[in-house]
Amino acid sequence: MSDGLAISPALRDALAGWLDHLSALKDASPHTIDGYRADVAGFLDFLARHHGGAAGMAQLRAVGTRDLRAWMAQARSSGRGARSLARSLSALKGFARWLSEREDGFDATAILSARAPRHQRPLPRPLDEEAARAVTAAISDDKAEAWIRARDAAVVTLLYACGLRISEALGLTGRDAGTVTTPGASLRILGKGGKQRLVPVIPAAAEAAAAYLRLCPWPTEPDAPLFRGQRGGALNPRLVTRAMEGVRLRLGLPATATPHALRHSFATHLLSAGGDLRAIQELLGHANLSTTQVYTAVDAARLMEVYRDAHPRARKG
């Protein structure tokens, strides 16, 4: 936290303790920890300025509905969206719940009962099947070295064929080389929150990975990253994003054609082909089925587009 925040040392220590708890026991990612820190610290700083003076445990114990409403109103007036504010409130509730279990007399009822502003979750924006195949075939600039072209093709093929997050694909090591190059093998993926899942390796993914490893100038070592950068270190995800930006321009695809859109495409295309929603949930590593259910809305929206374009009574003129 910045020293500019008006928060008492005791409350700073409490926040640090909660974040350590999340990092050690809940296996939250550094990115998640940073987000939670900013969300909760932002509320505590508002609380101090709202009442005049550094926010301490006493001020947090006294938080009521009016304080929370004032915080949300101030956040909305400064331009924060409903979704962002809902995320901050969720972090604050987590901190308050943790604190109530450790501090005698700390009643978190007011915070835990606060309602987040309503927001509509944006639908994922997958590529259609033809575009997804085109991306995997033409991901790299022809001027790139052959092993780099093979590497980029292998990465995006894994994102689309196996539904991986980019961090999951780039987290593979040489120890995974035998599995990822074997059609029909089950690749063990360590996802968010340390949750493990098994993902089948389809032939297209195995072939792309094998082609990359044949050309890669760096040795395949068990503890080294499977996908290497130009100098042999771990491949920077930003380079994959840049490769996607390039192929997007070459193929005339929308700005929503990002590496993560390939994971969305994996789920949407499986669902369109009759895939079971719970099976797709397992393949994606979603903790809750509700997270996976958003793809049913994507599929329904796609069907409506087909209907409007093809049905005689829906066409204009």
N, C-alpha and C positions, 0 to 999 in steps of 0.2 A: 504493500500500500504506500501511496505517496505520503510524505510527511505533511503535506498541505491539508490532509483530511483531519477534521476536528473530532477525533475519536480518542477516548481515554486509553491509557496503556493496558488496563485490565480487559477492556473490550477488544483491543488489538490482539492481546494474547488469546482470548477466547476464540476469535475468528481464526487465528493461526492454528489453534488446536483442532478446530472443526475441519479445516482444510487438510491438516495432517492426517486426521481420521479418515477422510475421504480418499486421500492418496494411498494410505497404507492398507486400510481394511476393505474399502470399496473398489480399489484399483482404478480410480478415476484417472483419466489422461491429464497430462500437464495443461493441455488446451482447455479442458473442462474446468480444472482447478482455477486457472486464470480468469475464466469467465465468471465462476462463482464468487471469486474474491472481488472482482470489480462490481458485481451486482449487489452484494451485501454491503461492501464498503460505501457504495454510492448511497444506499438507503441510510446508513449510519451517519454519513456526512450531512445528508439532508436533515436528519433528525436533530443534529447539533445546531445547524443553521436555523432550523424551524423554531427551536426553543431558545437559541442564543447561548452559546457555550459548548464545551466539548461534550460529546455524547458518551455516557458511561452506562454501567449496568443498571443504575437506578432509572435512567431515562428509557432504557429499553424495556425494563419491567413495566413502565407506565404507559407504554404505547397502546393507543386505543384506535377505534375505528376512524375517528377524525384525523389522526396523524397519518394513517394509511391512505385515506382518501386525499389528503392534502399532498402527500408524496406522489400519488398517481396523477393527480391533476397537474402538478408542477412538471412531471415527466412528460405528460402528453402535450402540455403547452410549449415545451422545449423541442418538440418534434419527434419524440419517441413513438414508435408504432405499438399497437396493442400486443402484437406477438412478442416483441422485445420486452415489454413491460411484464407480460405474463411469465416470461422466463426469469426475470429478476425477482418477481414475487415467489416463484417456486423455489429459487435459491434461498431467499429470506426465510421461507417456511422451513426449509431443511435445517438451516442454522438455528432457528428458534426451537425446533423440535429437539435437536441435539442438546441445546443449552438447557432446556427444561428438564432433561434427564440427569443433568449434572449440577445444576444450581438450585439449592433449596429456595422455595418461594417464588421461583420464576414461572409465571403462568403465561403460556404461549397461546392461549385461546383466541385472543383478538387477532393475532397474526395468522394463525392456522385457519381461522374462519373467514378470512378476507377473500373476496371473489376477484379473480383476475378479469380484466376486460375481455370481452368476447372478440375473437379473431378467427378468421377463416384460414385454415391451413392450406397453403398453396399446393396444388397438385404437382406431382413429379412430372417432368417433361422428358419423356423417353424419345429416342429416335425410332423411326419405323425400321422394319427388318432390313430393307434394302440399304438404308443409310448406315445402319450399324455394321452390316457386312462391308460396305464401302470404306468405312473408317478403319476397320481392322486390316483391310487390304492396302490402304494408301496412307497410313498414318504418318510416315516419315517423308521428308523432302528427298528427292532422288539424289541430291548432292551429298547427303550424309554417307558416312562410311557404312559398309555392308553390315557390320556387326551391330551398329547403332540402329540401323533400319530394322534388323531382326529383333533387337531388344525392344524397341518401341512397339513393334507388331505383337510381340509376346505379351507385353504388359497389357495393352488394350484388349487383346483377345481374352486374357484372364478376367479382366473386368467384365466383359460382356458374356463370355461363355460360362463363367463360374459365379458371377454376381458379386465379385469382391469389391471392397472399398480400396481406394488407391493405397492407403496406408497398409492394408492387409497384403496386397500384392507386393509392395516394396519391402514388407517385413519378412518375406520368405528368405531363407538362407540356403547355402549349399546343401544342407542336410535334407532339404525338400526336393533336390534336383531329381532323384530317382522317381519320386512320386509324381511330380508335376509333368514328367515326360512319359508317363505310362497311361495310355488310354484305359479308362474304366477304374483307375485307382481312386482312392479316397484321400483327398488332401485335407490335413488337419489345419484349421485356421483359428488363430487367436484373435477374437474380435473385441468390440467395445466391452469395457468392464471385465476384461479377462475371460470372457465367455468363449469356450471352444465349440467348434462345430466341424462336421465333416462335409466336404464338398466334392462331388464326383468330378473327375477330370475327363472331359469329353475329348474325342480325337483331335478336333481343331486346336484346342488349347495345348494338348500334349505335343502336337506337331510344331506349333509355333515356339513353344519353350525349348524343344529339342533343337530346332534350327538356330535359335539364339545361342544356346550353349555350345553348339559346334563351332560357331564363329567368334564367340567371345574370347578376347585375347588374355583374359585373366583366369587363373585357375579356379576350379570349383572347390572351395574349401568349406567344411561343415559349418563353421561359425561365421563365415563371411557372407555378406549379402549376395543373394542370387543375382539380382539386377544391379549392374555396376555403372558408375558414371565414367566419364572420359578418362579420369586418372585412376580408376580402380576402386574408388570409394563407393559408398551407398548412393544409388541413383536418387537425385533430388526430385521430389514430386513436382516441383515447379517446371522441370524439363518435360514431364509428361503433359502438363497443362499447356505448355507452349506448343508441343507437337500437336495437341488437339486443336489449338487455335489455328495452326497452319493448315491442317487438313480441313478444318471447318471452312476456311476461306477458299481453299481449292475446290471443295465440293459444293460450295454455296449453301452451307447449313446454317441454321439460326444460332444466335449467341448461347442458347441453352444447351448446345452440344458440347458438354464438358466431360471430363473423365467420369464424374459421378453419374452422368446421364446414361452411361453404358450399363451401370448397375441397375438403374431404373428400367432400362430397356430389357435387361435379363428378366426381371420380375414381370414386367408387362407382357412380354412375348410368351413367357411360360403360362401366364394366366389366360391369355388369348387362345392358347393351344389346348386349354382344358386342364391345366395344372391345378392340383389341390392347394387351397390357400394355406393350410397348415404346413404342408410340405415346403411351400415357397417360404413361409416364415422361418422354418428350420434352415433352409439353404441360405437365407439372407442373414440369419443370426439375430433376428428381432426378438427382444424379450417379450413383447406383447403383440398379440394378434392384431390389435387395433392399428398398430403401425403398418402392418402389411396390408390391411384392408383398404388403405388409401389407393392401392393399385386397382381395386375393383371400380373405383370412381373414374380412374384414368381409362380403363377398358370401356366403361359405359359411355364416357365422353367420346371415345374413338368410334364406337358403334353409332352414336348419334350423328357424327360427321359423315360416316358412310351412308347412313339413312338419308340425310339431307342432300347429299350429292347424287345418290343413285335412285331414290324412290320417285316414281313419276309424279305423284301428288305433292311431293315435297319440293320439287324443282320449280323455280320461278319461270314464268313464261310458258 
